[in-house]
Amino acid sequence: MASESPSSDAPGVDPGTVAGRTAVFLQKACLQHHFIRSRDTSNIVERPERLRAVHVGLAAGLARLELANADALGFPRREATPGPDDLAKAMGQLEISSHASSSKVSLDSAILVNNAAAVNILSSPAVKFVHGDIDGDVYLENLHKWARESHEKISRGESEIPEGYPQGDLYLCPGSIDAIQGALGTVCEAVDTVVASTRPPTATTEELGCSRAFVAVRPPGHHCSEDTPSGFCFVNNVVVGAAHAHLNHGINRVVILDIDLHHGNGTQSLAWQINEETYRKTLEQAAGAPTGKPGLQIYYGSVHDVLSYPCEDGKPELVQAASVSIHGPHGQHIENIHLKPYESDTQFWSELYAGPYSRLLELAGRFIDTTGGPRDDTLVFISCGFDASEHEYPSMSRHQRHVPTSFYYHFARDARAFADRVARGRLISVLEGGYSDRALTSGAMAHVVGLAASDEAKVDKSWWSLDRLVELEKATKMRRGGRPSQTNSHAPWLERTLEIFNSIDTSSSAPRKSSAKAPIPPSTRTLRERKHGASAESGSLSGAKPKSTESRARGASSTISAVKPENSGTESISTISSASSVPSLASRPEDDPAQKKLPRIILKLGPRPDIPSKI
């Protein structure tokens, strides 16, 4: 990372020298996972609309690259063709893939794959490798049962999440299993595509020529351990992908780079267990046991805020796990780096990114070197959360441990260079957290540019500046019917963004309202304190005394955290216009549900039937 990092506060102009194409995988089934405990979903941060914000960023980044490539190579720019035929023209470019109900759109810099793959979590070897039990897949069977019975339980006024699990950062609905299985299937499909790009084609693999992939799926996964869901996560997408690569493609070494704001405690726990088993087999073979298939070895490296979830309450075992650094002993390869505040972009790039944050890839390189050097059995993953973004909700990132948007570009470039050196370019980035629309859109835009930019493209960090984000939000504002707003004209990059976005986004089909008949009873867990002037008792549910003057944005064991953070001044792409967007992310009084007023409704009635109209 240090060698790739910029030396000034104006990064974003060195696209690097990595060859190959990038595939972007999308999955419509992920929209089916939604909150049904009540009809009010306005405060839920883990929501289907997260994918819409990501799709906006992906479309904008690829549109920018397309125009930059045309300019760099002297090709005429694609003529913008706004109007009602945009979607029909884009859909006409679709090529049906070899996978049923899947399709792809081929662009200059990437291939967009609308994927329909799914895995059965009760029969998939990769899922059972990670989440299965020796005496029967109790957790996986329970997960199926919880989702299947969710609507009935909520209709009775109960919670669909069993007692003992965090109620605030977990929710299920009948469609959740389809979303979970679709997310896993899409990650595994990305693994197949990336590995196939570096090996001779077979009758069972589709050659897209893409050694890199970004996978936009939900729910996220890095907080889920073997049989314990938490932090919005029910299965571990990245580790299941690693297991799929190991079982099906002979991948024996996996590097996982986690850049989510929150520590991936589930991923680290699973990596530890897998490494422990492989190390045990190595010791047995050294003592004379028969030599079998090599075991899977995982390097897990994370850059995160140790003050946030899951360490927020200061539980020793969680803080210690989020601070481990061990490389070699007991077969473990774990590195945890804590995010730090910074005063300027110059300080961030010169002191933090080029300093402690660079260790993430340096130690990943050491893992490769000490386990046999670069070989064909290696794959690199990024657990890509965008909640460390400078544009995330202030109450989600209230410890000032954030990163500038260009971080997601530069980290992608450095991870590309690393994968090119040690894994034949195989790199798969999988969406994790990120909750404000602006954080998701800007992060996805910068990240996909980093993954997909060609050598010739001149990348400009102003593409994701605040002014350009506001323009993007206005152009993609949701209107009735689920389509972006239409205006008379846009800049060429915005016109092309809308064309790409309309061809890939299906978020308008996301469930908008719950069919549940009754909300669950109030929880005893603290939600948040009220604004100044509210009674002390009103700061918690069921009269529980608040523990903190700050609202908690994520699932610590003592908080309800599936709700939108209280101080969220970020404009929402999916629901409101950004015409009034300003750089400030200050809190607004209307963000507090306790102080919202019902809208005034005016009914215009015709004349009474018994009174003749005046002529």
C-alpha positions as CSV (number, residue, x, y, z in Angstrom):
1,M,0.0,0.0,0.0
2,A,2.8,2.4,0.8
3,S,4.2,2.2,-2.6
4,E,0.9,2.9,-4.2
5,S,-0.3,5.7,-1.9
6,P,-0.2,9.3,-3.0
7,S,2.1,11.8,-1.5
8,S,-0.3,14.8,-1.6
9,D,-3.8,15.6,-0.6
10,A,-5.1,15.3,-4.1
11,P,-5.1,11.5,-4.9
12,G,-7.0,9.9,-7.8
13,V,-4.9,10.4,-10.9
14,D,-2.7,7.2,-11.0
15,P,-4.7,4.3,-12.3
16,G,-2.0,1.8,-12.1
17,T,-0.9,-1.0,-14.4
18,V,-3.3,-3.9,-13.7
19,A,-4.6,-5.8,-16.7
20,G,-7.9,-7.6,-17.1
21,R,-11.6,-6.7,-16.8
22,T,-14.0,-6.3,-13.9
23,A,-17.4,-8.0,-13.5
24,V,-20.1,-6.4,-11.3
25,F,-22.5,-8.9,-9.9
26,L,-26.1,-7.9,-8.9
27,Q,-28.8,-10.0,-7.3
28,K,-32.5,-9.1,-7.4
29,A,-33.4,-11.7,-4.7
30,C,-31.5,-9.6,-2.1
31,L,-34.4,-7.1,-2.2
32,Q,-36.7,-9.6,-0.6
33,H,-35.0,-9.2,2.8
34,H,-36.9,-6.4,4.6
35,F,-38.2,-5.3,8.0
36,I,-41.8,-6.4,8.7
37,R,-42.2,-5.8,12.5
38,S,-44.2,-2.7,11.8
39,R,-45.3,-0.7,8.8
40,D,-42.9,2.2,9.6
41,T,-39.6,1.3,8.0
42,S,-38.3,4.9,7.8
43,N,-35.7,4.4,10.5
44,I,-34.2,1.0,9.4
45,V,-30.7,1.4,8.1
46,E,-30.2,-2.2,6.8
47,R,-32.8,-1.8,4.1
48,P,-33.3,-3.0,0.5
49,E,-32.8,0.6,-0.7
50,R,-29.2,0.3,0.2
51,L,-28.7,-1.6,-3.0
52,R,-30.3,1.2,-5.0
53,A,-27.7,3.7,-3.7
54,V,-24.9,1.3,-4.5
55,H,-26.3,0.8,-8.1
56,V,-26.3,4.6,-8.5
57,G,-22.6,4.7,-7.6
58,L,-21.7,1.8,-9.8
59,A,-23.5,3.3,-12.8
60,A,-21.8,6.7,-12.2
61,G,-18.4,5.2,-11.9
62,L,-18.6,3.1,-15.0
63,A,-20.1,6.0,-17.0
64,R,-17.2,8.2,-16.0
65,L,-14.7,5.5,-17.0
66,E,-16.4,5.0,-20.3
67,L,-16.2,8.7,-21.2
68,A,-12.6,8.9,-19.9
69,N,-11.6,6.0,-22.0
70,A,-13.2,7.5,-25.1
71,D,-11.3,10.8,-24.5
72,A,-8.0,9.1,-23.8
73,L,-8.2,6.9,-26.9
74,G,-9.6,9.6,-29.1
75,F,-12.9,7.8,-29.7
76,P,-16.1,9.7,-30.3
77,R,-18.2,9.9,-27.2
78,R,-21.4,7.9,-27.1
79,E,-24.3,10.1,-27.9
80,A,-26.6,10.6,-25.0
81,T,-30.1,9.4,-25.8
82,P,-32.4,10.5,-23.1
83,G,-36.1,9.8,-23.2
84,P,-38.5,6.9,-22.6
85,D,-36.6,4.5,-24.9
86,D,-33.5,4.5,-22.7
87,L,-34.3,1.4,-20.8
88,A,-35.5,-0.5,-23.9
89,K,-32.2,0.3,-25.7
90,A,-30.1,-0.7,-22.7
91,M,-32.1,-3.9,-22.2
92,G,-31.6,-4.6,-25.9
93,Q,-27.9,-4.9,-25.2
94,L,-28.4,-7.8,-22.8
95,E,-26.8,-11.1,-23.6
96,I,-28.3,-14.2,-22.0
97,S,-25.6,-16.1,-20.1
98,S,-25.3,-19.8,-19.7
99,H,-27.0,-19.6,-16.3
100,A,-30.8,-19.7,-16.3
101,S,-32.5,-16.3,-15.8
102,S,-29.1,-14.5,-15.6
103,S,-28.1,-11.8,-18.0
104,K,-25.2,-9.5,-18.6
105,V,-24.5,-6.0,-19.9
106,S,-21.1,-5.5,-21.5
107,L,-19.6,-2.1,-21.1
108,D,-16.3,-0.6,-22.1
109,S,-14.7,-1.1,-18.7
110,A,-16.8,-3.8,-17.0
111,I,-19.4,-6.5,-17.4
112,L,-22.6,-6.1,-15.4
113,V,-24.1,-9.5,-14.4
114,N,-27.7,-9.6,-13.3
115,N,-27.3,-12.9,-11.5
116,A,-30.0,-15.4,-10.6
117,A,-27.8,-18.0,-8.9
118,A,-28.7,-19.3,-5.5
119,V,-27.4,-22.0,-3.1
120,N,-29.5,-24.1,-0.8
121,I,-28.1,-23.5,2.6
122,L,-29.3,-26.9,3.8
123,S,-27.4,-28.8,1.2
124,S,-24.5,-26.6,-0.1
125,P,-21.1,-28.2,0.8
126,A,-19.5,-24.7,1.1
127,V,-22.3,-23.4,3.5
128,K,-22.1,-26.6,5.6
129,F,-18.2,-26.3,5.6
130,V,-18.7,-22.9,7.4
131,H,-22.0,-23.0,9.2
132,G,-22.8,-26.7,9.5
133,D,-22.9,-28.7,12.7
134,I,-21.3,-32.2,13.2
135,D,-24.6,-33.6,14.7
136,G,-26.9,-31.9,12.2
137,D,-27.2,-28.4,10.7
138,V,-29.1,-27.0,13.7
139,Y,-28.4,-23.4,13.0
140,L,-29.2,-23.5,9.3
141,E,-32.4,-25.4,10.0
142,N,-33.4,-22.9,12.6
143,L,-32.7,-20.0,10.3
144,H,-35.1,-21.5,7.7
145,K,-37.7,-22.0,10.4
146,W,-37.3,-18.4,11.8
147,A,-37.8,-16.9,8.4
148,R,-40.7,-19.2,7.5
149,E,-42.6,-18.4,10.7
150,S,-41.7,-14.7,10.8
151,H,-44.9,-13.2,9.5
152,E,-47.1,-15.4,11.7
153,K,-45.1,-14.6,14.9
154,I,-45.2,-10.8,14.2
155,S,-48.9,-11.0,13.5
156,R,-49.3,-12.4,17.0
157,G,-47.3,-9.5,18.5
158,E,-44.1,-11.5,19.0
159,S,-40.6,-11.1,17.6
160,E,-39.4,-13.3,14.7
161,I,-35.9,-13.3,16.3
162,P,-35.7,-15.8,19.2
163,E,-35.0,-14.6,22.7
164,G,-31.3,-14.4,23.4
165,Y,-30.4,-13.0,20.0
166,P,-30.0,-9.2,19.6
167,Q,-33.5,-7.9,18.5
168,G,-32.2,-4.6,17.3
169,D,-29.7,-5.6,14.7
170,L,-31.4,-8.7,13.4
171,Y,-34.7,-9.1,11.5
172,L,-36.2,-11.6,9.2
173,C,-39.2,-12.0,6.8
174,P,-40.4,-14.9,4.7
175,G,-38.3,-13.6,1.7
176,S,-35.1,-13.5,3.8
177,I,-34.0,-17.0,2.9
178,D,-34.2,-16.2,-0.8
179,A,-32.1,-13.1,-0.2
180,I,-29.5,-15.0,1.8
181,Q,-29.3,-17.9,-0.7
182,G,-29.2,-15.5,-3.6
183,A,-26.4,-13.5,-2.0
184,L,-24.3,-16.7,-1.3
185,G,-25.0,-18.0,-4.8
186,T,-23.9,-14.7,-6.4
187,V,-20.6,-14.7,-4.4
188,C,-20.0,-18.3,-5.5
189,E,-20.8,-17.3,-9.1
190,A,-18.2,-14.5,-8.8
191,V,-15.6,-17.0,-7.5
192,D,-16.3,-19.3,-10.4
193,T,-15.9,-16.4,-12.9
194,V,-12.7,-15.0,-11.4
195,V,-11.0,-18.4,-11.1
196,A,-12.1,-19.4,-14.6
197,S,-10.5,-16.3,-16.1
198,T,-7.1,-17.6,-15.1
199,R,-7.5,-21.3,-16.1
200,P,-8.3,-23.2,-19.3
201,P,-12.0,-23.1,-20.1
202,T,-14.1,-26.1,-19.4
203,A,-17.6,-27.2,-20.4
204,T,-19.0,-26.1,-17.1
205,T,-17.5,-22.6,-16.8
206,E,-18.4,-19.4,-18.6
207,E,-15.4,-17.4,-19.7
208,L,-16.1,-13.7,-19.1
209,G,-12.4,-12.8,-19.0
210,C,-12.8,-11.0,-15.7
211,S,-10.2,-11.6,-13.0
212,R,-11.8,-9.0,-10.7
213,A,-15.4,-8.7,-9.4
214,F,-17.5,-6.5,-7.2
215,V,-20.5,-8.3,-5.7
216,A,-23.4,-6.0,-4.6
217,V,-25.5,-8.2,-2.2
218,R,-27.2,-8.1,1.1
219,P,-27.7,-8.9,3.9
220,P,-24.0,-8.5,4.9
221,G,-22.0,-11.3,6.4
222,H,-18.8,-10.4,8.3
223,H,-20.4,-10.3,11.8
224,C,-21.8,-13.9,11.5
225,S,-19.7,-16.7,13.0
226,E,-20.3,-20.4,12.8
227,D,-23.8,-20.4,14.4
228,T,-24.3,-16.9,15.8
229,P,-25.9,-14.2,13.7
230,S,-25.4,-10.6,14.7
231,G,-24.9,-7.1,13.2
232,F,-27.5,-7.6,10.4
233,C,-25.5,-10.8,9.3
234,F,-27.0,-14.3,9.1
235,V,-24.4,-16.1,7.1
236,N,-20.8,-15.2,6.3
237,N,-20.8,-14.4,2.5
238,V,-17.0,-14.0,2.1
239,V,-16.0,-17.1,4.1
240,V,-18.6,-19.2,2.3
241,G,-17.1,-17.9,-0.9
242,A,-13.6,-18.9,0.3
243,A,-14.9,-22.4,1.2
244,H,-16.5,-22.7,-2.3
245,A,-13.2,-21.8,-3.9
246,H,-11.4,-24.3,-1.7
247,L,-13.8,-27.2,-2.3
248,N,-14.4,-26.6,-6.0
249,H,-11.3,-24.9,-7.4
250,G,-8.4,-26.1,-5.3
251,I,-7.9,-22.7,-3.7
252,N,-5.9,-23.4,-0.5
253,R,-4.9,-19.8,0.5
254,V,-7.3,-17.0,0.9
255,V,-6.6,-13.3,1.8
256,I,-9.5,-11.4,3.3
257,L,-9.1,-7.6,3.5
258,D,-11.9,-6.1,5.6
259,I,-12.3,-2.3,5.3
260,D,-15.8,-2.0,7.0
261,L,-16.0,0.5,9.8
262,H,-16.8,-2.3,12.2
263,H,-14.6,-5.2,13.1
264,G,-15.5,-8.4,11.3
265,N,-15.6,-10.5,14.4
266,G,-17.5,-13.3,12.7
267,T,-15.0,-13.6,9.8
268,Q,-12.1,-13.6,12.2
269,S,-13.6,-16.3,14.4
270,L,-14.3,-18.5,11.3
271,A,-10.8,-17.9,9.9
272,W,-9.3,-18.9,13.3
273,Q,-11.3,-22.1,13.4
274,I,-10.4,-23.0,9.8
275,N,-6.7,-22.2,10.3
276,E,-6.7,-24.2,13.6
277,E,-8.1,-27.3,11.8
278,T,-5.6,-27.0,9.0
279,Y,-2.7,-26.5,11.5
280,R,-3.9,-29.6,13.4
281,K,-3.8,-31.7,10.2
282,T,-0.3,-30.4,9.4
283,L,1.0,-31.5,12.8
284,E,-0.6,-34.9,12.4
285,Q,1.0,-35.4,9.0
286,A,4.3,-34.3,10.4
287,A,3.9,-37.0,13.0
288,G,3.3,-39.7,10.4
289,A,-0.4,-39.4,9.5
290,P,-1.4,-40.0,5.9
291,T,-1.1,-37.0,3.7
292,G,-4.4,-35.8,2.3
293,K,-5.8,-32.8,0.5
294,P,-4.2,-29.5,1.7
295,G,-6.3,-27.6,4.2
296,L,-7.5,-24.1,3.7
297,Q,-5.4,-21.3,5.2
298,I,-6.8,-17.8,5.6
299,Y,-5.2,-14.4,6.3
300,Y,-7.7,-12.0,7.8
301,G,-6.7,-8.4,8.0
302,S,-9.0,-5.6,9.1
303,V,-8.9,-1.8,9.4
304,H,-11.7,-0.7,11.7
305,D,-12.9,1.5,14.6
306,V,-12.3,-0.3,17.8
307,L,-14.7,2.1,19.6
308,S,-17.6,1.0,17.5
309,Y,-19.7,-2.2,17.3
310,P,-19.0,-5.0,18.3
311,C,-16.5,-3.4,20.8
312,E,-18.7,-0.5,21.8
313,D,-19.5,-1.7,25.3
314,G,-15.9,-2.5,26.0
315,K,-16.3,-6.2,26.5
316,P,-12.7,-7.5,27.0
317,E,-13.0,-10.5,24.7
318,L,-14.4,-8.4,21.8
319,V,-11.8,-5.6,22.2
320,Q,-9.0,-8.2,22.4
321,A,-10.2,-10.0,19.3
322,A,-10.4,-6.7,17.4
323,S,-6.8,-6.0,18.4
324,V,-5.1,-9.3,17.6
325,S,-1.9,-9.4,15.6
326,I,-0.5,-12.9,15.1
327,H,1.4,-14.2,12.1
328,G,2.5,-17.8,12.0
329,P,2.2,-19.2,15.5
330,H,-0.5,-21.9,15.8
331,G,-1.1,-21.5,12.1
332,Q,-2.9,-18.2,12.6
333,H,-2.5,-15.2,10.3
334,I,-4.5,-12.3,11.7
335,E,-3.9,-8.5,11.6
336,N,-6.1,-5.8,13.2
337,I,-5.5,-2.1,12.6
338,H,-7.5,0.6,14.4
339,L,-8.8,3.6,12.5
340,K,-7.5,7.0,13.8
341,P,-8.9,10.5,13.4
342,Y,-7.1,12.9,11.1
343,E,-7.1,16.7,10.6
344,S,-6.6,17.0,6.9
345,D,-6.4,14.9,3.7
346,T,-2.6,15.4,3.6
347,Q,-2.3,13.9,7.1
348,F,-4.5,11.0,6.2
349,W,-2.6,10.0,3.1
350,S,1.0,10.7,4.3
351,E,0.7,9.5,7.9
352,L,-2.2,7.0,8.2
353,Y,-2.6,5.4,4.8
354,A,1.1,5.3,4.0
355,G,1.8,4.3,7.7
356,P,-0.3,1.9,9.8
357,Y,-3.0,1.2,7.2
358,S,-0.3,0.0,4.8
359,R,0.4,-2.9,7.2
360,L,-2.8,-4.6,6.1
361,L,-1.3,-5.5,2.7
362,E,2.3,-5.8,3.9
363,L,1.4,-8.6,6.3
364,A,-0.8,-10.2,3.7
365,G,2.3,-10.4,1.5
366,R,4.2,-11.9,4.4
367,F,1.5,-14.6,4.7
368,I,1.9,-15.4,1.0
369,D,5.7,-15.5,1.3
370,T,5.7,-17.8,4.4
371,T,3.2,-20.2,3.0
372,G,5.0,-21.0,-0.3
373,G,5.0,-17.8,-2.3
374,P,2.8,-16.8,-5.2
375,R,1.0,-19.9,-6.6
376,D,-2.1,-20.8,-8.5
377,D,-4.0,-21.7,-5.3
378,T,-4.5,-18.2,-4.1
379,L,-7.6,-15.9,-4.0
380,V,-8.0,-12.4,-2.6
381,F,-11.3,-11.0,-1.1
382,I,-12.3,-7.6,0.1
383,S,-15.0,-7.3,2.7
384,C,-16.1,-3.9,1.4
385,G,-18.1,-1.9,3.8
386,F,-18.6,1.8,3.1
387,D,-19.7,2.9,6.6
388,A,-16.2,4.3,7.3
389,S,-17.0,6.9,4.7
390,E,-16.8,10.6,5.4
391,H,-20.4,10.8,4.3
392,E,-21.8,8.1,6.7
393,Y,-24.4,9.1,9.2
394,P,-22.7,11.0,12.0
395,S,-24.2,8.8,14.7
396,M,-23.0,5.7,12.9
397,S,-19.4,7.0,12.8
398,R,-19.5,9.3,15.8
399,H,-16.0,8.6,16.9
400,Q,-14.5,10.5,13.9
401,R,-12.8,7.3,12.7
402,H,-13.6,7.8,9.0
403,V,-11.8,7.9,5.7
404,P,-12.1,10.2,2.7
405,T,-14.0,8.8,-0.3
406,S,-10.8,8.5,-2.3
407,F,-9.7,5.8,0.1
408,Y,-12.0,3.3,-1.6
409,Y,-10.4,4.1,-5.0
410,H,-6.8,3.8,-3.8
411,F,-7.4,0.7,-1.7
412,A,-9.0,-1.0,-4.7
413,R,-5.9,0.0,-6.8
414,D,-3.5,-1.4,-4.2
415,A,-5.5,-4.6,-3.7
416,R,-5.4,-5.0,-7.5
417,A,-1.7,-4.7,-7.5
418,F,-1.4,-7.1,-4.6
419,A,-3.7,-9.7,-6.3
420,D,-1.8,-9.3,-9.5
421,R,1.4,-10.1,-7.8
422,V,0.3,-13.1,-5.6
423,A,-3.0,-14.4,-7.0
424,R,-2.8,-14.0,-10.8
425,G,-5.0,-11.0,-10.5
426,R,-7.9,-12.8,-8.8
427,L,-9.8,-10.3,-6.6
428,I,-13.4,-10.3,-5.4
429,S,-14.9,-7.4,-3.4
430,V,-18.1,-8.1,-1.6
431,L,-20.5,-5.5,-0.2
432,E,-20.7,-5.4,3.6
433,G,-21.9,-2.3,5.5
434,G,-22.6,1.3,4.6
435,Y,-26.0,2.9,5.4
436,S,-26.3,6.5,4.3
437,D,-27.1,6.7,0.6
438,R,-24.4,9.3,0.1
439,A,-21.8,7.0,1.7
440,L,-22.9,4.0,-0.4
441,T,-23.1,5.9,-3.7
442,S,-19.7,7.7,-3.3
443,G,-17.9,4.7,-1.9
444,A,-19.3,2.3,-4.6
445,M,-18.4,4.9,-7.3
446,A,-14.8,5.4,-6.2
447,H,-14.3,1.6,-5.5
448,V,-15.6,0.4,-8.9
449,V,-13.4,3.0,-10.6
450,G,-10.4,1.6,-8.7
451,L,-11.3,-1.9,-9.7
452,A,-12.1,-1.3,-13.3
453,A,-10.0,1.7,-14.5
454,S,-7.8,1.0,-17.5
455,D,-4.2,2.2,-17.8
456,E,-5.3,4.9,-20.3
457,A,-8.2,6.3,-18.3
458,K,-7.4,9.5,-16.5
459,V,-9.2,9.2,-13.1
460,D,-10.1,12.4,-11.4
461,K,-11.1,12.5,-7.7
462,S,-13.6,15.3,-8.4
463,W,-15.9,12.7,-9.9
464,W,-17.0,11.9,-6.3
465,S,-16.7,15.4,-4.9
466,L,-19.7,16.8,-2.9
467,D,-20.9,19.0,-5.8
468,R,-21.0,16.1,-8.2
469,L,-22.7,13.9,-5.6
470,V,-25.4,16.4,-5.2
471,E,-25.9,16.5,-9.0
472,L,-26.1,12.8,-9.0
473,E,-28.6,12.7,-6.2
474,K,-30.9,15.2,-8.0
475,A,-30.7,13.2,-11.3
476,T,-31.5,9.9,-9.6
477,K,-34.1,11.1,-7.2
478,M,-36.8,8.5,-6.8
479,R,-40.2,9.6,-8.2
480,R,-43.5,7.8,-8.2
481,G,-43.4,4.5,-10.0
482,G,-39.8,3.9,-8.9
483,R,-38.0,5.5,-11.7
484,P,-35.5,8.3,-11.5
485,S,-36.7,11.9,-12.1
486,Q,-36.6,13.2,-15.6
487,T,-35.3,16.6,-16.4
488,N,-34.8,18.4,-19.7
489,S,-31.0,17.8,-20.0
490,H,-28.0,16.5,-18.1
491,A,-24.3,16.5,-18.5
492,P,-23.1,13.6,-20.7
493,W,-21.8,11.7,-17.7
494,L,-25.1,12.0,-16.0
495,E,-27.0,10.9,-19.1
496,R,-24.8,7.8,-19.5
497,T,-25.2,7.1,-15.7
498,L,-29.0,7.1,-16.0
499,E,-28.8,4.8,-19.0
500,I,-26.6,2.3,-17.2
501,F,-28.6,2.6,-13.9
502,N,-31.9,2.0,-15.7
503,S,-30.5,-1.2,-17.2
504,I,-29.4,-2.7,-13.9
505,D,-31.5,-1.4,-11.1
506,T,-34.6,-3.3,-9.9
507,S,-35.0,-1.7,-6.5
508,S,-38.4,-0.3,-7.5
509,S,-39.6,-3.8,-7.0
510,A,-38.4,-3.9,-3.4
511,P,-41.1,-4.4,-0.8
512,R,-42.3,-0.9,0.3
513,K,-44.8,-1.8,3.0
514,S,-45.2,-4.5,5.5
515,S,-48.1,-6.9,5.5
516,A,-47.7,-7.6,9.2
517,K,-50.8,-6.9,11.3
518,A,-49.1,-6.0,14.5
519,P,-45.8,-4.7,15.7
520,I,-43.8,-6.6,18.3
521,P,-44.1,-5.5,22.0
522,P,-41.7,-2.8,23.1
523,S,-38.3,-4.1,23.9
524,T,-36.5,-3.4,27.2
525,R,-33.4,-2.5,25.3
526,T,-32.3,1.1,25.1
527,L,-33.1,2.8,21.8
528,R,-32.0,6.4,22.2
529,E,-32.4,9.4,24.4
530,R,-34.9,12.0,23.4
531,K,-33.9,15.5,22.3
532,H,-33.4,18.2,24.9
533,G,-36.5,18.9,26.8
534,A,-37.9,15.4,26.8
535,S,-38.5,13.5,30.1
536,A,-35.8,11.2,31.3
537,E,-38.1,8.2,31.0
538,S,-38.8,8.9,27.3
539,G,-35.3,8.0,26.3
540,S,-35.9,4.3,26.4
541,L,-38.4,1.6,25.7
542,S,-40.5,0.2,28.5
543,G,-39.1,2.8,30.9
544,A,-35.5,1.5,30.7
545,K,-33.0,4.1,31.7
546,P,-30.8,5.2,28.8
547,K,-27.1,4.2,29.2
548,S,-25.6,6.8,27.0
549,T,-26.4,10.3,25.7
550,E,-25.4,9.2,22.3
551,S,-27.7,7.1,20.1
552,R,-26.1,3.7,19.2
553,A,-26.2,3.0,15.6
554,R,-25.2,-0.7,15.5
555,G,-26.0,-3.9,17.3
556,A,-24.3,-3.7,20.7
557,S,-25.9,-6.2,23.0
558,S,-27.6,-3.5,25.0
559,T,-29.0,-1.5,22.2
560,I,-31.6,-1.6,19.5
561,S,-29.7,-0.7,16.4
562,A,-31.6,-1.6,13.2
563,V,-32.9,1.9,13.4
564,K,-31.5,4.9,11.4
565,P,-29.1,6.9,13.5
566,E,-30.6,9.9,15.1
567,N,-28.2,12.6,13.8
568,S,-28.5,11.7,10.1
569,G,-28.3,14.9,8.1
570,T,-27.3,13.0,4.9
571,E,-29.8,13.4,2.1
572,S,-31.4,10.2,0.9
573,I,-31.1,9.3,-2.7
574,S,-33.9,6.8,-2.5
575,T,-36.6,9.0,-1.0
576,I,-35.9,12.7,-1.2
577,S,-34.4,15.4,-3.4
578,S,-30.9,16.7,-2.9
579,A,-31.7,20.2,-4.1
580,S,-31.3,21.3,-0.5
581,S,-28.2,19.3,0.2
582,V,-25.4,21.2,1.9
583,P,-22.0,20.1,3.0
584,S,-23.1,20.1,6.7
585,L,-24.3,16.8,8.1
586,A,-25.8,18.5,11.2
587,S,-28.7,16.8,12.9
588,R,-32.2,18.0,12.2
589,P,-35.0,18.2,14.9
590,E,-37.4,16.3,12.6
591,D,-35.1,13.3,12.6
592,D,-36.4,12.4,16.1
593,P,-39.6,10.3,15.7
594,A,-40.8,11.6,19.1
595,Q,-40.9,15.2,17.8
596,K,-42.3,14.6,14.3
597,K,-45.7,16.1,13.6
598,L,-48.3,14.4,11.5
599,P,-48.7,15.9,8.1
600,R,-51.6,18.2,7.6
601,I,-54.2,16.7,5.2
602,I,-56.6,18.8,3.3
603,L,-59.6,17.0,1.7
604,K,-61.4,18.8,-1.1
605,L,-65.0,17.7,-1.2
606,G,-67.7,18.2,-3.9
607,P,-71.1,19.7,-3.2
608,R,-73.4,17.8,-0.9
609,P,-75.9,15.6,-2.9
610,D,-78.9,17.4,-1.4
611,I,-77.7,20.9,-2.3
612,P,-78.0,21.8,-6.0
613,S,-74.8,23.2,-7.6
614,K,-74.8,26.9,-8.5
615,I,-74.6,27.6,-12.2
